[in-house]
């Protein structure tokens, strides 16, 4: 019996900026329908990895496959199409501040011409409701929203086109613990309802445990551990344990200038 | 010592060539989307209004006062030689050939070029440009191409208004303050101006509009490093647009009017 094709398969991925190695031979399989969490400290390469998969950064070498297709070898038009199947919640939500919320939410649908503007306006209300926002929020501009509301609108925008793959970049950063839990709950609900494959990067351990079926830790551009999300706090790997428990002493040393 | 100097000169030259190449590729990429759908009419309209309509007051006032100043200054000089009648011709030629496009260009560079760089730069540092890519939208096509087109179209229209108001400024000063006959002034103006003067002024305006938008978009699109980066991009866009505008003004003048 053949094993199922991973939704996302990464092999020997390398990326450097000048002399600084950011990704150093990443190998990763994310199976369809899995919610995968990547943890790691600041500067460990998490965001760069996500941006490589999204096609926003071109890696130096290696391969990234989505449903078995190497996206790095695909034409730019094909890459654009594949990117249309991915929804992304950015760390700071990255809402278009010149557009009202409803247009932010349905931006991708309007770009793909799946909706006209009149239908998009009403459709935005139902998507906003899915993330717990009143449809009247659609008439506001991003600058009029709180941080938590902006994250919800960002999530609504990410799920609007019902993508196969969802990426979450530090979904709870800058939020209070309760709002963080609310956003995590919405993420889990949305991923389950859509049946999407999700990758979240975070250094918020509570968030990682709530979101992740599977987890991995990135350290100095390498995946040093991978396992079930439930074993995140008790992985048996000294580096992961130090990180997840926030211990000052351990194998990971901070490069501080004294 | 000498080697250091040569090395530094080489690095600077290579840097300039690299920057010129990068700017050229950016401009070609922006222009190539003019003929490839989808087209973003709303973004174009909004950029056109921002570049053209909302710049109208500042360009109009600049042209009006500049026309008046030329009339006054010309009178002061020409009166010594009793050739005051040449003032109408001087005003209309100065305004249509040079002052209309150059002053409108500099005003728009300060107002719109800076705004474009700041807006696109902020979108860059807050991941909004990356967000566009993830939403099946080419950022060059959505952000840059409509602005280049808006600059190209709006500035000639602004300069038409500036030409009329510049001549009106000269007319007002000449008639009200210097005692010229309105009829004689208008006749002298019409006799002096040729179609080529106005046409070249409008061609200059189109090029200046394109350069202003290009600089605003280029520096904004490539900005990095947060608020400071956006500030630097904005300053660079205005300075580069102003210098390029004056350099191309000389080149076009030399091309069309040198004997």
Interface residues (C-beta under 8 A of the other chain):
Chain A: X51 X54 X55 X56 X80 X83 X84 X86 X87 X88 X90 X91 X92 X94 X95 X96 X97 X98 X107 X108 X111 X112 X113 X157
Chain B: X38 X119 X122 X123 X126 X127 X128 X130 X131 X133 X134 X135 X136 X137 X138
